[in-house]
Amino acid sequence: MRPWRSCGVVLGVLFEAAVPAGTGLPLPDENRILPSSLELERKTQPWCPGDCAVAVPFVARYGKGSEHLVFVGVHHAFQPHDPTMRAVAAGFAAIRARLVILEGFPTLMGENPPPLVQEARRYGAPDAPDFDRGEAMYAASLALARGVPFVGGEPTQAEQLEVLRGKGFTDDDIAFNSLLGWFSQALRSGDIPDTSADSLERIYPKLAKNVAAQMHLQPPTLAAFRQIYQDTYGVALVEDRKFPLRIDAVNDKTRNGEQTRVNMMTRDRHLLGLIEQQLAERHLVLVVYGGSHWSTLSVALEERLGKAQIRPFLK
C-alpha cells in the first residue's frame, strides 16, 4: 500500500494549540522499527495488487497471553462505503477493546478530547468537512457508541519540530513540506478537483494560513512555493500528473522526501511506545492507522505478540 505520509500531521495540527509540548512516553529504539520502503510494503502486504498503486486496507489480529491487539491498516478514505470503513468496522467487531488508538492527533490531548468528540459526532453529516468524513472520526464515532475511550497516537507538533530541526531541516523546509501535505490532502479529499493553477490559487491561502496560525512558521508566497517545487522535483506543480504520488516518502529521494521519512520515524517510535504501554496496562487494544505504519512496526509487534492473522479488504 502506498502511504499518504502527511495525513496524520494534517489532521493532528488542527488541535495542536491545546496540547503541551511533550508526552514523556518512553520511546523504543529506532532499530526496532523497519525503514519505510516500497519493497517493505510489498513484502509485508503481499495481498496488495500490482505496484500497490491501489491501497488495500486490512485487519491484523494478534494475541499472546493476556495481551490482544487488533491493528486496522487503512488507506486514508473519506467515503462511507470505502473498503477502509468496512475494515474499521471489522476491527471493532474483532476485539472488545479497552482503548482505541487513532491516527492524526497527539496523545497528550488525552482520552476522548472534547474537540474531537464534537467532530466525531458529526461523522456522516452532509456538511461535514474532510476531517470529519475520514476514517479516524468514523472510528472515534464507533468508539463513542461502544463506550470505549479513544486517544491519539501522534507525538506533539513541538516534538516533531524539535527532531526535524535537530536533523538540520530549516523552518522553510518544514513549511514547504507541510504545505505539500495539505495540498495533497485537499486533492484527495475532493476539496479541489485537480492540480490546475485555478485550484492551487483557490486553496493556497487556506494552506498558508494553516502554516502561519497552527505551526507558527512563515509560509512562502504562492509563486515561491511553486518555484521551490520546480527546483526540488524538476517539474512544475501545476498539472503534475504524478502528484501526489511524487511526494510519497517511499519514492521521494529528494531532501523533502528525507524530511518526511525522518518525521515518519518520529511518529512510528511514538506509536510503538504507546501501543506497548497500553498493552501492558489495558491488554485489549485497537489501533486504526495507515497500513504503512503497520509495515514498519510489523517485526516489533510480532516479536511481542506472535504472528498476526490478517484479513485484507479488497474493493
LOTOR-448170 format. One record per residue (C-alpha): x, y, z. Coordinates in Angstrom, 3 decimals, always signed. Layout:
REM LOTOR-448170
<atom px="X" py="Y" pz="Z"/>
...
This chain:
REM LOTOR-448170
<atom px="+0.000" py="+0.000" pz="+0.000"/>
<atom px="+1.391" py="+3.410" pz="-0.843"/>
<atom px="+1.012" py="+5.514" pz="+2.279"/>
<atom px="-0.043" py="+9.119" pz="+2.436"/>
<atom px="+2.573" py="+10.181" pz="+4.952"/>
<atom px="+1.376" py="+13.703" pz="+5.643"/>
<atom px="-2.177" py="+12.894" pz="+6.608"/>
<atom px="-1.544" py="+12.373" pz="+10.302"/>
<atom px="+0.163" py="+15.707" pz="+10.609"/>
<atom px="-2.599" py="+17.360" pz="+8.609"/>
<atom px="-5.288" py="+16.073" pz="+10.951"/>
<atom px="-3.417" py="+16.461" pz="+14.205"/>
<atom px="-2.310" py="+20.023" pz="+13.681"/>
<atom px="-5.916" py="+21.195" pz="+13.726"/>
<atom px="-5.912" py="+20.879" pz="+17.504"/>
<atom px="-2.230" py="+21.341" pz="+18.334"/>
<atom px="-2.712" py="+24.624" pz="+20.167"/>
<atom px="-4.438" py="+22.776" pz="+23.031"/>
<atom px="-1.540" py="+20.358" pz="+23.604"/>
<atom px="+1.500" py="+20.653" pz="+25.907"/>
<atom px="+4.993" py="+20.281" pz="+24.470"/>
<atom px="+5.952" py="+16.685" pz="+25.293"/>
<atom px="+4.485" py="+13.329" pz="+26.316"/>
<atom px="+7.193" py="+11.751" pz="+28.438"/>
<atom px="+6.327" py="+8.444" pz="+26.739"/>
<atom px="+9.319" py="+6.046" pz="+26.676"/>
<atom px="+10.415" py="+5.757" pz="+23.041"/>
<atom px="+11.549" py="+2.424" pz="+21.574"/>
<atom px="+14.931" py="+2.256" pz="+19.884"/>
<atom px="+14.894" py="+3.160" pz="+16.189"/>
<atom px="+16.471" py="-0.231" pz="+15.408"/>
<atom px="+13.182" py="-1.931" pz="+16.316"/>
<atom px="+11.382" py="-0.076" pz="+13.523"/>
<atom px="+11.870" py="-1.034" pz="+9.877"/>
<atom px="+12.795" py="+1.707" pz="+7.416"/>
<atom px="+9.873" py="+2.562" pz="+5.189"/>
<atom px="+10.153" py="+1.417" pz="+1.584"/>
<atom px="+8.009" py="+0.136" pz="-1.240"/>
<atom px="+9.880" py="-3.174" pz="-1.043"/>
<atom px="+8.936" py="-3.496" pz="+2.632"/>
<atom px="+5.285" py="-2.907" pz="+1.866"/>
<atom px="+5.322" py="-5.471" pz="-0.940"/>
<atom px="+6.908" py="-8.000" pz="+1.416"/>
<atom px="+4.680" py="-7.379" pz="+4.431"/>
<atom px="+1.468" py="-6.805" pz="+2.461"/>
<atom px="+1.534" py="-9.462" pz="-0.291"/>
<atom px="-2.197" py="-9.046" pz="-0.871"/>
<atom px="-1.534" py="-5.559" pz="-2.256"/>
<atom px="-2.101" py="-5.769" pz="-6.036"/>
<atom px="+0.490" py="-4.873" pz="-8.643"/>
<atom px="+2.699" py="-1.961" pz="-7.646"/>
<atom px="+0.436" py="-1.036" pz="-4.703"/>
<atom px="-0.969" py="+1.966" pz="-6.527"/>
<atom px="-4.368" py="+0.804" pz="-5.242"/>
<atom px="-4.297" py="+0.651" pz="-1.453"/>
<atom px="-5.902" py="-2.365" pz="+0.245"/>
<atom px="-6.966" py="-1.925" pz="+3.876"/>
<atom px="-6.660" py="-4.884" pz="+6.228"/>
<atom px="-7.191" py="-6.116" pz="+9.775"/>
<atom px="-4.265" py="-7.747" pz="+11.611"/>
<atom px="-5.160" py="-9.659" pz="+14.798"/>
<atom px="-2.591" py="-10.546" pz="+17.471"/>
<atom px="-2.875" py="-12.403" pz="+20.754"/>
<atom px="-0.379" py="-13.645" pz="+23.315"/>
<atom px="-1.337" py="-14.371" pz="+26.892"/>
<atom px="-3.493" py="-11.550" pz="+28.222"/>
<atom px="-2.382" py="-9.104" pz="+25.541"/>
<atom px="-4.508" py="-8.771" pz="+22.408"/>
<atom px="-4.094" py="-6.234" pz="+19.641"/>
<atom px="-6.094" py="-5.522" pz="+16.506"/>
<atom px="-4.356" py="-3.232" pz="+14.027"/>
<atom px="-6.583" py="-1.885" pz="+11.247"/>
<atom px="-4.268" py="-0.852" pz="+8.420"/>
<atom px="-6.126" py="+1.786" pz="+6.448"/>
<atom px="-5.650" py="+3.894" pz="+3.385"/>
<atom px="-6.968" py="+7.341" pz="+4.177"/>
<atom px="-10.561" py="+7.491" pz="+2.963"/>
<atom px="-13.437" py="+9.963" pz="+3.035"/>
<atom px="-16.332" py="+7.960" pz="+1.549"/>
<atom px="-18.669" py="+5.908" pz="+3.789"/>
<atom px="-18.629" py="+2.829" pz="+1.531"/>
<atom px="-14.859" py="+2.706" pz="+1.049"/>
<atom px="-13.236" py="-0.649" pz="+1.978"/>
<atom px="-11.329" py="+1.212" pz="+4.684"/>
<atom px="-14.586" py="+1.891" pz="+6.533"/>
<atom px="-15.527" py="-1.780" pz="+6.301"/>
<atom px="-12.120" py="-2.716" pz="+7.707"/>
<atom px="-12.588" py="-0.290" pz="+10.613"/>
<atom px="-15.982" py="-1.811" pz="+11.439"/>
<atom px="-14.468" py="-5.306" pz="+11.264"/>
<atom px="-11.693" py="-4.230" pz="+13.622"/>
<atom px="-14.217" py="-3.178" pz="+16.250"/>
<atom px="-16.053" py="-6.474" pz="+15.807"/>
<atom px="-12.816" py="-8.442" pz="+16.278"/>
<atom px="-11.946" py="-7.237" pz="+19.783"/>
<atom px="-13.682" py="-5.872" pz="+22.864"/>
<atom px="-11.124" py="-3.106" pz="+23.072"/>
<atom px="-10.432" py="-1.183" pz="+26.246"/>
<atom px="-8.703" py="+1.572" pz="+24.305"/>
<atom px="-8.708" py="+2.739" pz="+20.676"/>
<atom px="-5.607" py="+4.465" pz="+19.293"/>
<atom px="-6.242" py="+6.745" pz="+16.317"/>
<atom px="-4.010" py="+8.443" pz="+13.777"/>
<atom px="-3.944" py="+12.166" pz="+13.332"/>
<atom px="-3.849" py="+13.903" pz="+16.716"/>
<atom px="-1.486" py="+13.975" pz="+19.706"/>
<atom px="-1.675" py="+11.529" pz="+22.580"/>
<atom px="-1.347" py="+14.431" pz="+25.005"/>
<atom px="-4.822" py="+15.634" pz="+24.114"/>
<atom px="-5.911" py="+12.828" pz="+26.453"/>
<atom px="-8.728" py="+10.328" pz="+26.216"/>
<atom px="-11.858" py="+11.418" pz="+24.382"/>
<atom px="-10.627" py="+15.009" pz="+23.868"/>
<atom px="-13.717" py="+17.241" pz="+23.750"/>
<atom px="-12.903" py="+18.938" pz="+20.408"/>
<atom px="-12.638" py="+15.528" pz="+18.757"/>
<atom px="-15.699" py="+14.105" pz="+20.467"/>
<atom px="-17.581" py="+17.001" pz="+18.903"/>
<atom px="-16.041" py="+16.260" pz="+15.500"/>
<atom px="-16.777" py="+12.523" pz="+15.791"/>
<atom px="-20.438" py="+13.199" pz="+16.500"/>
<atom px="-20.593" py="+14.991" pz="+13.142"/>
<atom px="-19.447" py="+11.928" pz="+11.228"/>
<atom px="-21.813" py="+11.358" pz="+8.334"/>
<atom px="-23.277" py="+14.863" pz="+8.406"/>
<atom px="-23.828" py="+16.135" pz="+4.844"/>
<atom px="-21.967" py="+19.379" pz="+5.554"/>
<atom px="-19.057" py="+17.746" pz="+7.414"/>
<atom px="-15.551" py="+18.849" pz="+6.355"/>
<atom px="-12.999" py="+16.314" pz="+5.139"/>
<atom px="-11.564" py="+15.728" pz="+8.630"/>
<atom px="-14.961" py="+14.683" pz="+9.961"/>
<atom px="-15.540" py="+12.389" pz="+6.971"/>
<atom px="-12.302" py="+10.434" pz="+7.389"/>
<atom px="-11.747" py="+7.006" pz="+8.865"/>
<atom px="-10.322" py="+8.426" pz="+12.110"/>
<atom px="-13.578" py="+10.155" pz="+13.013"/>
<atom px="-15.554" py="+7.129" pz="+11.843"/>
<atom px="-13.546" py="+5.015" pz="+14.276"/>
<atom px="-13.991" py="+7.636" pz="+17.003"/>
<atom px="-17.765" py="+7.601" pz="+16.445"/>
<atom px="-17.823" py="+3.795" pz="+16.805"/>
<atom px="-15.744" py="+4.007" pz="+19.979"/>
<atom px="-18.130" py="+6.557" pz="+21.497"/>
<atom px="-21.119" py="+4.396" pz="+20.611"/>
<atom px="-19.496" py="+1.459" pz="+22.441"/>
<atom px="-18.330" py="+3.432" pz="+25.442"/>
<atom px="-14.663" py="+2.764" pz="+24.647"/>
<atom px="-12.177" py="+5.615" pz="+25.149"/>
<atom px="-10.079" py="+6.748" pz="+22.201"/>
<atom px="-6.742" py="+8.519" pz="+22.183"/>
<atom px="-4.433" py="+9.966" pz="+19.547"/>
<atom px="-1.321" py="+8.067" pz="+18.537"/>
<atom px="+0.810" py="+11.046" pz="+17.492"/>
<atom px="+3.643" py="+12.918" pz="+19.181"/>
<atom px="+3.067" py="+16.621" pz="+19.585"/>
<atom px="+3.939" py="+19.015" pz="+16.821"/>
<atom px="+6.602" py="+20.537" pz="+19.087"/>
<atom px="+8.267" py="+17.134" pz="+19.445"/>
<atom px="+8.260" py="+16.577" pz="+15.698"/>
<atom px="+9.672" py="+20.035" pz="+15.003"/>
<atom px="+12.427" py="+19.503" pz="+17.574"/>
<atom px="+13.540" py="+16.291" pz="+15.852"/>
<atom px="+13.433" py="+17.838" pz="+12.372"/>
<atom px="+15.409" py="+20.880" pz="+13.420"/>
<atom px="+17.899" py="+18.616" pz="+15.158"/>
<atom px="+18.409" py="+16.814" pz="+11.840"/>
<atom px="+19.224" py="+20.111" pz="+10.128"/>
<atom px="+15.902" py="+20.917" pz="+8.463"/>
<atom px="+15.107" py="+24.618" pz="+8.423"/>
<atom px="+11.779" py="+26.241" pz="+9.154"/>
<atom px="+11.495" py="+26.962" pz="+5.419"/>
<atom px="+11.980" py="+23.234" pz="+4.696"/>
<atom px="+9.325" py="+22.302" pz="+7.237"/>
<atom px="+6.840" py="+24.887" pz="+5.975"/>
<atom px="+7.222" py="+23.654" pz="+2.379"/>
<atom px="+6.769" py="+20.018" pz="+3.409"/>
<atom px="+3.639" py="+20.904" pz="+5.371"/>
<atom px="+2.153" py="+22.903" pz="+2.502"/>
<atom px="+2.647" py="+19.960" pz="+0.161"/>
<atom px="+0.973" py="+17.644" pz="+2.636"/>
<atom px="-2.053" py="+19.898" pz="+2.995"/>
<atom px="-2.265" py="+20.367" pz="-0.771"/>
<atom px="-2.233" py="+16.583" pz="-1.208"/>
<atom px="-4.944" py="+16.282" pz="+1.469"/>
<atom px="-7.123" py="+18.826" pz="-0.318"/>
<atom px="-6.771" py="+16.954" pz="-3.601"/>
<atom px="-7.502" py="+13.526" pz="-2.156"/>
<atom px="-10.469" py="+14.681" pz="-0.089"/>
<atom px="-12.092" py="+16.380" pz="-3.069"/>
<atom px="-11.738" py="+19.943" pz="-1.791"/>
<atom px="-10.059" py="+20.684" pz="-5.121"/>
<atom px="-10.593" py="+18.681" pz="-8.316"/>
<atom px="-7.067" py="+18.776" pz="-9.739"/>
<atom px="-3.647" py="+20.432" pz="-9.626"/>
<atom px="-4.565" py="+23.207" pz="-12.038"/>
<atom px="-3.453" py="+26.784" pz="-11.494"/>
<atom px="-7.032" py="+27.718" pz="-10.583"/>
<atom px="-7.223" py="+25.007" pz="-7.916"/>
<atom px="-3.871" py="+25.950" pz="-6.450"/>
<atom px="-4.715" py="+29.651" pz="-6.329"/>
<atom px="-8.050" py="+28.906" pz="-4.695"/>
<atom px="-6.725" py="+26.622" pz="-1.946"/>
<atom px="-3.332" py="+28.169" pz="-1.261"/>
<atom px="-4.487" py="+30.989" pz="+1.066"/>
<atom px="-6.026" py="+28.356" pz="+3.341"/>
<atom px="-2.847" py="+26.244" pz="+3.294"/>
<atom px="-0.653" py="+29.253" pz="+4.042"/>
<atom px="-2.957" py="+30.268" pz="+6.891"/>
<atom px="-2.566" py="+26.788" pz="+8.419"/>
<atom px="+1.215" py="+27.104" pz="+8.390"/>
<atom px="+1.193" py="+30.584" pz="+9.936"/>
<atom px="-1.541" py="+30.101" pz="+12.525"/>
<atom px="-1.064" py="+26.475" pz="+13.550"/>
<atom px="+2.639" py="+25.799" pz="+13.026"/>
<atom px="+3.888" py="+29.326" pz="+13.757"/>
<atom px="+6.019" py="+29.258" pz="+10.619"/>
<atom px="+6.227" py="+31.805" pz="+7.813"/>
<atom px="+4.788" py="+30.315" pz="+4.610"/>
<atom px="+6.291" py="+31.226" pz="+1.237"/>
<atom px="+4.301" py="+33.179" pz="-1.303"/>
<atom px="+2.430" py="+31.111" pz="-3.859"/>
<atom px="+4.980" py="+31.992" pz="-6.537"/>
<atom px="+7.852" py="+30.978" pz="-4.249"/>
<atom px="+6.070" py="+27.727" pz="-3.322"/>
<atom px="+5.715" py="+26.804" pz="-6.988"/>
<atom px="+9.360" py="+27.651" pz="-7.621"/>
<atom px="+10.560" py="+25.513" pz="-4.702"/>
<atom px="+8.557" py="+22.585" pz="-6.079"/>
<atom px="+10.070" py="+23.118" pz="-9.532"/>
<atom px="+13.592" py="+23.292" pz="-8.076"/>
<atom px="+13.042" py="+20.239" pz="-5.865"/>
<atom px="+11.356" py="+17.889" pz="-8.327"/>
<atom px="+12.385" py="+19.253" pz="-11.714"/>
<atom px="+8.780" py="+19.624" pz="-12.882"/>
<atom px="+6.051" py="+22.212" pz="-12.435"/>
<atom px="+3.471" py="+21.517" pz="-9.721"/>
<atom px="+0.621" py="+22.810" pz="-11.883"/>
<atom px="-0.747" py="+19.927" pz="-13.955"/>
<atom px="+1.827" py="+17.495" pz="-12.498"/>
<atom px="+0.155" py="+14.166" pz="-13.301"/>
<atom px="+2.358" py="+12.325" pz="-10.798"/>
<atom px="+1.310" py="+14.461" pz="-7.851"/>
<atom px="+0.652" py="+13.426" pz="-5.086"/>
<atom px="+2.465" py="+10.099" pz="-5.629"/>
<atom px="+5.616" py="+12.076" pz="-6.409"/>
<atom px="+5.867" py="+13.206" pz="-2.779"/>
<atom px="+5.201" py="+9.754" pz="-1.326"/>
<atom px="+8.015" py="+9.008" pz="+1.110"/>
<atom px="+8.628" py="+5.560" pz="-0.395"/>
<atom px="+9.621" py="+7.018" pz="-3.741"/>
<atom px="+10.700" py="+10.586" pz="-2.963"/>
<atom px="+14.511" py="+10.665" pz="-2.965"/>
<atom px="+14.750" py="+14.436" pz="-2.508"/>
<atom px="+15.589" py="+16.321" pz="+0.671"/>
<atom px="+11.876" py="+16.866" pz="+1.102"/>
<atom px="+11.349" py="+13.102" pz="+0.983"/>
<atom px="+14.078" py="+12.605" pz="+3.584"/>
<atom px="+12.295" py="+15.071" pz="+5.841"/>
<atom px="+9.105" py="+13.052" pz="+5.502"/>
<atom px="+10.960" py="+9.840" pz="+6.381"/>
<atom px="+12.517" py="+11.427" pz="+9.473"/>
<atom px="+9.081" py="+12.548" pz="+10.580"/>
<atom px="+7.701" py="+9.064" pz="+9.931"/>
<atom px="+10.320" py="+7.533" pz="+12.225"/>
<atom px="+9.448" py="+10.042" pz="+14.953"/>
<atom px="+5.785" py="+9.150" pz="+14.647"/>
<atom px="+6.416" py="+5.393" pz="+14.495"/>
<atom px="+8.580" py="+5.400" pz="+17.619"/>
<atom px="+5.851" py="+7.248" pz="+19.495"/>
<atom px="+3.123" py="+4.929" pz="+18.222"/>
<atom px="+5.016" py="+1.737" pz="+19.108"/>
<atom px="+5.792" py="+3.075" pz="+22.575"/>
<atom px="+2.125" py="+3.912" pz="+23.119"/>
<atom px="+0.911" py="+0.519" pz="+21.861"/>
<atom px="+3.289" py="-1.361" pz="+24.151"/>
<atom px="+2.427" py="+0.827" pz="+27.125"/>
<atom px="-1.295" py="+0.256" pz="+26.644"/>
<atom px="-0.944" py="-3.478" pz="+26.018"/>
<atom px="+0.798" py="-3.753" pz="+29.377"/>
<atom px="-1.827" py="-1.644" pz="+31.146"/>
<atom px="-5.131" py="-2.460" pz="+29.395"/>
<atom px="-4.329" py="-5.653" pz="+27.471"/>
<atom px="-7.030" py="-5.202" pz="+24.775"/>
<atom px="-6.096" py="-2.512" pz="+22.250"/>
<atom px="-7.440" py="-1.485" pz="+18.844"/>
<atom px="-5.306" py="+0.653" pz="+16.521"/>
<atom px="-6.630" py="+2.418" pz="+13.396"/>
<atom px="-3.680" py="+3.739" pz="+11.379"/>
<atom px="-2.241" py="+3.909" pz="+7.895"/>
<atom px="-1.126" py="+0.489" pz="+6.696"/>
<atom px="+2.410" py="+1.707" pz="+6.072"/>
<atom px="+2.844" py="+2.189" pz="+9.831"/>
<atom px="+1.916" py="-1.444" pz="+10.395"/>
<atom px="+4.605" py="-2.496" pz="+7.911"/>
<atom px="+7.322" py="-0.560" pz="+9.702"/>
<atom px="+6.185" py="-1.864" pz="+13.113"/>
<atom px="+5.416" py="-5.425" pz="+11.973"/>
<atom px="+8.603" py="-7.076" pz="+13.258"/>
<atom px="+8.366" py="-5.394" pz="+16.676"/>
<atom px="+4.712" py="-6.387" pz="+17.038"/>
<atom px="+5.419" py="-9.989" pz="+16.014"/>
<atom px="+8.284" py="-10.245" pz="+18.485"/>
<atom px="+5.958" py="-9.223" pz="+21.301"/>
<atom px="+2.696" py="-10.883" pz="+20.272"/>
<atom px="+3.489" py="-13.614" pz="+17.719"/>
<atom px="+2.284" py="-13.829" pz="+14.137"/>
<atom px="-0.821" py="-11.949" pz="+13.134"/>
<atom px="-3.947" py="-13.293" pz="+11.496"/>
<atom px="-4.599" py="-10.941" pz="+8.599"/>
<atom px="-7.729" py="-10.236" pz="+6.594"/>
<atom px="-7.464" py="-7.864" pz="+3.600"/>
<atom px="-10.482" py="-5.891" pz="+2.409"/>
<atom px="-10.424" py="-5.810" pz="-1.370"/>
<atom px="-12.643" py="-3.464" pz="-3.324"/>
